[in-house]
């Protein structure tokens, strides 16, 4: 399973959509092992979030072989996490998410009164509300988004002193979209922000990390958002199943706007085609499946995602 959407899908994602949409999401992940695994302990973040604009109507997560232990919990970011363990030898691990979901329009950030971007950090330092405390946590460097002087410098042209926060962050999104080329395989999950800034190419995970580093470098809270994006087939072609992938974008915070979602890969704000799965400080906090295995070798992973309008 990749953390990107293919380039054809990126181009088609700019089309307008209805204010409220219903979808069926099918997401399969498979790990095949040349030598069977003796035991496996895993964490799965495969439950879409319940949000004011997103309603989970039905959800099922099937694990094969059947888990010997399984429990549900929430992580520190409020994401639903399925903890499970398999104690019998197995040569194949398969997870199948199937859900029905309804997504409506996010609040219109443009209707909120303006706020200079350089007022956000001072207000954050003096605030004590739960939201402000959570936001402050996401204005600091993280494991995959460390401090980057190069990212701070890249963001500076968008962040003129006194410029409106929404205008400044939106222009930063426009610039990343214009300056960086979408290219699958140009980077890996371990590629650092400074390297992406040099390459000027990558996938949605990279562009989200770059934007996070730019914002946090100037004291602005921002979080990594993982989910699904409805993509359209080429004109005259039927919608194919299993060709979509997980997607990544950014949510930035101001004390007046709350969290506003920006997609630098597609150069747009999130709309009802964006289905939120999880969020955190960076990709490491939202990996759909991660864990520890005992034994096994020759691991091969594959995955398929279908987002189907109902």
C-alpha positions as CSV (number, residue, x, y, z in Angstrom):
1,X,0.0,0.0,0.0
2,X,1.5,3.3,-1.0
3,X,0.9,6.7,0.6
4,X,0.3,8.4,-2.7
5,X,-2.3,8.8,-5.5
6,X,-1.1,8.2,-9.1
7,X,-0.5,11.1,-11.3
8,X,-3.6,10.6,-13.5
9,X,-5.7,10.6,-10.4
10,X,-4.0,13.7,-9.1
11,X,-5.0,15.6,-12.3
12,X,-8.6,14.4,-12.1
13,X,-9.0,15.3,-8.4
14,X,-9.4,19.0,-9.2
15,X,-13.0,18.5,-10.4
16,X,-15.8,19.9,-8.3
17,X,-18.1,17.6,-6.3
18,X,-21.5,17.7,-4.6
19,X,-21.7,19.2,-1.1
20,X,-22.5,15.8,0.5
21,X,-21.4,12.4,-0.7
22,X,-21.6,8.8,0.3
23,X,-18.9,6.3,-0.5
24,X,-18.1,2.6,0.0
25,X,-14.4,2.1,0.7
26,X,-12.7,-1.2,0.2
27,X,-9.0,-1.4,1.3
28,X,-7.0,-4.6,1.2
29,X,-3.5,-5.1,2.5
30,X,-1.6,-8.4,2.1
31,X,1.8,-9.5,3.4
32,X,3.1,-12.7,1.9
33,X,6.1,-14.5,3.5
34,X,8.4,-16.9,1.8
35,X,9.1,-18.5,5.1
36,X,6.1,-18.6,7.5
37,X,5.9,-16.2,10.4
38,X,5.7,-17.9,13.8
39,X,3.9,-15.0,15.6
40,X,2.8,-11.5,14.8
41,X,1.8,-8.5,16.8
42,X,0.3,-5.6,14.9
43,X,-1.4,-2.2,15.1
44,X,-3.9,-1.2,12.4
45,X,-5.2,2.3,11.9
46,X,-8.0,1.4,9.5
47,X,-11.1,3.0,11.0
48,X,-12.1,6.3,9.5
49,X,-12.6,9.1,12.0
50,X,-16.0,10.4,13.1
51,X,-16.0,14.1,12.5
52,X,-18.6,16.9,12.3
53,X,-18.4,16.6,8.4
54,X,-17.8,12.9,8.3
55,X,-20.1,10.1,9.4
56,X,-19.1,6.5,9.5
57,X,-22.2,4.5,8.6
58,X,-20.7,1.0,8.6
59,X,-17.3,-0.5,9.3
60,X,-15.8,-3.9,9.3
61,X,-12.1,-5.0,9.5
62,X,-11.4,-8.6,8.6
63,X,-8.1,-10.2,9.6
64,X,-6.9,-13.4,8.1
65,X,-5.8,-15.7,9.7
66,X,-8.1,-14.9,12.5
67,X,-6.4,-13.0,15.4
68,X,-5.8,-14.9,18.6
69,X,-6.0,-11.5,20.5
70,X,-7.8,-8.4,19.4
71,X,-8.8,-5.2,21.1
72,X,-9.8,-1.6,20.1
73,X,-8.2,1.5,21.6
74,X,-7.5,5.1,20.7
75,X,-4.0,6.7,20.4
76,X,-2.9,10.1,21.7
77,X,-4.3,11.8,18.6
78,X,-7.7,10.2,19.0
79,X,-7.3,7.8,16.1
80,X,-9.0,4.4,16.5
81,X,-6.4,1.6,16.6
82,X,-7.0,-2.2,16.3
83,X,-4.4,-4.1,18.3
84,X,-4.1,-7.8,17.3
85,X,-1.8,-10.7,17.6
86,X,-1.6,-14.0,15.7
87,X,0.2,-16.8,17.6
88,X,0.0,-19.6,14.9
89,X,2.4,-19.9,12.0
90,X,1.2,-18.1,8.9
91,X,2.6,-17.5,5.4
92,X,0.0,-14.8,4.6
93,X,-1.5,-11.9,6.5
94,X,-4.5,-10.2,5.0
95,X,-6.5,-7.3,6.3
96,X,-9.7,-6.2,4.5
97,X,-11.4,-2.9,5.5
98,X,-14.9,-2.4,4.2
99,X,-16.9,0.7,5.2
100,X,-19.7,3.0,4.2
101,X,-19.2,6.7,4.9
102,X,-20.9,10.0,4.4
103,X,-18.8,13.2,3.9
104,X,-20.1,16.8,3.7
105,X,-18.4,20.1,3.2
106,X,-15.9,21.4,5.8
107,X,-16.6,24.8,7.4
108,X,-15.7,27.6,5.0
109,X,-12.5,29.1,6.4
110,X,-12.8,32.1,4.1
111,X,-15.9,33.3,6.0
112,X,-13.8,33.7,9.2
113,X,-12.4,37.1,10.1
114,X,-8.8,37.6,9.0
115,X,-5.8,37.0,11.3
116,X,-2.2,37.9,10.6
117,X,-0.2,34.7,10.5
118,X,2.5,36.0,12.8
119,X,-0.2,36.5,15.5
120,X,-0.8,32.8,15.7
121,X,2.3,31.7,17.7
122,X,2.0,34.5,20.3
123,X,-1.7,33.6,20.9
124,X,-0.8,30.0,21.1
125,X,1.7,30.6,23.9
126,X,-0.8,32.4,26.0
127,X,-3.7,30.0,25.4
128,X,-4.8,27.3,27.8
129,X,-7.8,25.7,26.0
130,X,-7.6,22.0,25.1
131,X,-7.5,22.7,21.4
132,X,-4.7,25.2,21.8
133,X,-2.6,22.8,23.9
134,X,-3.1,20.1,21.2
135,X,-2.2,22.6,18.5
136,X,1.0,23.6,20.4
137,X,2.1,20.0,20.4
138,X,1.9,20.1,16.6
139,X,4.0,23.2,16.2
140,X,7.2,21.3,17.2
141,X,9.5,19.2,15.1
142,X,8.8,15.5,14.9
143,X,10.7,12.3,14.0
144,X,10.0,12.6,10.2
145,X,9.6,16.3,10.2
146,X,12.7,17.7,12.0
147,X,13.7,21.3,12.1
148,X,14.8,22.4,8.6
149,X,16.3,25.8,7.9
150,X,15.9,25.1,4.2
151,X,12.1,24.6,4.7
152,X,11.9,27.7,6.8
153,X,13.6,29.7,4.1
154,X,11.4,28.2,1.4
155,X,8.3,29.3,3.3
156,X,9.5,32.9,3.9
157,X,8.2,34.4,0.6
158,X,4.6,33.3,1.5
159,X,4.9,34.6,5.1
160,X,5.3,38.4,4.7
161,X,4.9,40.1,8.1
162,X,1.2,40.9,8.9
163,X,-0.1,38.8,6.0
164,X,-3.5,37.1,6.5
165,X,-3.0,33.5,7.9
166,X,-5.4,31.8,5.4
167,X,-4.0,33.7,2.5
168,X,-0.4,33.0,3.5
169,X,-0.9,29.2,4.1
170,X,-2.9,28.9,0.9
171,X,-0.1,30.6,-1.2
172,X,2.4,28.2,0.4
173,X,0.3,25.3,-0.8
174,X,0.1,26.8,-4.3
175,X,3.9,27.2,-4.4
176,X,4.6,23.6,-3.3
177,X,2.2,22.4,-6.0
178,X,3.9,24.5,-8.6
179,X,7.5,23.9,-7.6
180,X,7.5,20.1,-6.9
181,X,6.8,17.4,-9.5
182,X,4.7,14.3,-8.6
183,X,6.8,11.2,-9.3
184,X,6.2,7.8,-7.8
185,X,9.4,6.0,-6.9
186,X,11.5,9.2,-6.6
187,X,11.5,8.9,-2.8
188,X,10.9,6.4,0.0
189,X,9.1,6.6,3.3
190,X,12.5,7.5,4.8
191,X,13.3,10.4,2.5
192,X,14.0,13.5,4.6
193,X,12.5,16.9,4.0
194,X,15.8,18.6,3.0
195,X,16.3,15.9,0.4
196,X,12.8,16.5,-1.1
197,X,13.5,20.2,-1.2
198,X,16.6,19.5,-3.2
199,X,15.0,16.9,-5.5
200,X,11.8,19.0,-6.0
201,X,9.9,15.8,-6.7
202,X,8.1,13.1,-4.7
203,X,4.7,11.9,-3.7
204,X,1.9,13.3,-1.5
205,X,3.6,12.1,1.7
206,X,6.7,14.1,0.8
207,X,4.7,17.3,-0.1
208,X,2.8,17.0,3.2
209,X,6.0,16.7,5.2
210,X,7.6,19.7,3.3
211,X,4.5,21.8,4.1
212,X,4.5,20.7,7.7
213,X,8.2,21.7,8.1
214,X,7.6,25.1,6.4
215,X,4.8,25.9,8.8
216,X,6.3,24.5,12.0
217,X,9.5,26.3,11.2
218,X,7.6,29.6,11.7
219,X,5.8,28.4,14.8
220,X,2.5,27.5,13.0
221,X,0.7,24.3,14.2
222,X,0.1,21.8,11.5
223,X,-0.7,18.1,11.4
224,X,-0.3,15.2,8.9
225,X,-3.7,13.8,7.6
226,X,-4.0,10.4,6.1
227,X,-7.1,9.1,4.2
228,X,-8.7,8.5,0.9
229,X,-9.4,10.7,-2.1
230,X,-12.1,9.9,-4.7
231,X,-10.5,9.9,-8.1
232,X,-12.1,9.9,-11.5
233,X,-11.3,7.6,-14.4
234,X,-10.3,9.1,-17.8
235,X,-13.3,10.4,-19.8
236,X,-15.3,7.6,-21.4
237,X,-13.6,4.9,-19.3
238,X,-15.4,2.9,-16.4
239,X,-14.3,3.3,-12.8
240,X,-11.8,0.6,-12.0
241,X,-11.7,-1.1,-8.6
242,X,-8.6,-1.5,-6.5
243,X,-6.6,1.3,-8.3
244,X,-6.8,4.0,-5.7
245,X,-4.4,4.5,-2.8
246,X,-4.2,6.1,0.5
247,X,-3.6,9.9,0.3
248,X,-1.9,12.5,2.5
249,X,-2.5,16.2,3.1
250,X,-2.1,18.8,5.8
251,X,-4.3,20.5,8.3
252,X,-3.1,23.9,9.7
253,X,-4.5,25.6,12.8
254,X,-5.3,29.2,13.8
255,X,-7.1,30.3,17.0
256,X,-9.9,31.8,14.8
257,X,-10.2,29.2,12.0
258,X,-9.5,26.0,14.0
259,X,-8.1,23.3,11.7
260,X,-8.2,24.0,7.9
261,X,-7.1,21.3,5.4
262,X,-4.7,22.0,2.6
263,X,-3.7,19.5,-0.1
264,X,-0.4,20.6,-1.8
265,X,-0.4,17.6,-4.1
266,X,-3.6,18.7,-5.8
267,X,-3.4,22.4,-4.9
268,X,-6.8,22.7,-3.2
269,X,-8.6,22.7,0.2
270,X,-10.2,19.4,1.2
271,X,-13.8,18.9,0.1
272,X,-16.3,16.0,0.3
273,X,-14.1,13.8,-1.8
274,X,-11.5,13.6,1.0
275,X,-12.2,10.8,3.5
276,X,-10.2,11.2,6.7
277,X,-8.6,8.0,8.1
278,X,-6.2,9.3,10.8
279,X,-3.9,12.2,11.7
280,X,-0.7,12.8,13.7
281,X,2.6,14.7,13.7
282,X,3.8,12.9,10.6
283,X,3.5,9.7,8.5
284,X,4.8,7.6,11.4
285,X,1.7,8.4,13.5
286,X,-0.8,7.2,10.8
287,X,0.8,4.1,9.2
288,X,-2.2,1.9,8.4
289,X,-0.4,-1.3,9.6
290,X,2.7,-1.7,11.6
291,X,4.0,-4.2,14.0
292,X,6.5,-6.9,15.0
293,X,6.9,-10.5,13.6
294,X,8.8,-13.5,15.0
295,X,10.4,-15.5,12.3
296,X,9.5,-15.3,8.6
297,X,11.5,-14.0,5.7
298,X,11.1,-12.9,2.1
299,X,8.2,-10.5,2.9
300,X,6.2,-9.1,0.0
301,X,3.5,-6.5,0.6
302,X,0.6,-5.6,-1.8
303,X,-2.5,-3.5,-1.4
304,X,-5.5,-2.2,-3.2
305,X,-8.0,0.6,-2.4
306,X,-11.3,1.3,-4.0
307,X,-13.4,4.4,-3.2
308,X,-16.8,3.9,-4.8
309,X,-19.5,6.6,-4.9
310,X,-22.8,5.2,-3.6
